[in-house]
Amino acid sequence: MTEKFLLELLRDYKAEKISEAEAIGKLKNFSIDAVENFGFASIDHGRELRQGFPEVIYSPGKTKEQLKIIFKNLYERSAGNLIASRASREQFEFLREEIPAAVYDEAARMIYVDRDKTFERDERRKILVVTAGTSDVPVAEEARLTAYLWGNFVETCYDCGVAGIHRLFAHMDKIISANVIIVVAGMEGALASVVGGLTARPVIAVPTSVGYGASFQGLAALLAMLNSCAAGVSVVNIDNGFGAGVLASKINRTR
């Protein structure tokens, strides 16, 4: 259920286009607390109304059949875009048999449906995704596609880390014009501090597990970002491109 659905329902009832019984009939299967239990999963159908986006599916650990049942149910009972994160191509091929509208993004490892035509992606309220290296791109693509599906205009600047900092300065026009910036970096994670020092906008730092042994699968980048001396830098978990994309979208909507 969406806010648009509720408004249209109220207006139709007020205009006497539908009866009280018809309105109740449309509402009886929906509520802000609506949860549908399948035994292996409890689907939160009220989330779209509360948060503006349907429940997102985390794909690892789910069988192909479980993922298909959850995705199909959300597809049929919601109006917005849909995301199944960290999905495999095998899961996608199985699910596509039931939902031809589903698309798979190999880089982002995401199954999604882009069907919400109410979004007006404002270029003046841009989210910019920046990576230190090419190896950080999969996490960055997860952030980019998530932010896009949440209704934002998104641009990217990839492979412009501190080892060749002149590459970053070549994108200063995009950095200055962005409303929110997501910085994705592994190794020592220094790029977030550099970008944070170049802009007055909020910076969301995403440490990645990219790096040699002493990077400890992203822990070194995480600690460096948490200890950033640049004001206004927030940090999400290691490799959490999805979380960064959602946070950037929520910040963007309030600015």
ZIHU-V154232 format. One record per helix or strand. SS is the DSSP state (hx for helix, st for strand). FROM is the first residue (numbers start at 1). TO is the last residue. If there is no record, write none. Layout:
[[SS & FROM & TO] [SS & FROM & TO]]
This chain:
[[hx & 3 & 14] [hx & 20 & 27] [st & 35 & 37] [st & 42 & 44] [hx & 47 & 51] [st & 57 & 58] [hx & 64 & 77] [st & 82 & 85] [hx & 89 & 96] [st & 103 & 105] [st & 110 & 113] [hx & 123 & 125] [st & 127 & 131] [hx & 134 & 149] [st & 154 & 157] [hx & 162 & 164] [hx & 166 & 169] [hx & 172 & 177] [st & 180 & 185] [hx & 191 & 196] [st & 202 & 207] [hx & 213 & 226] [st & 233 & 236] [hx & 241 & 254]]
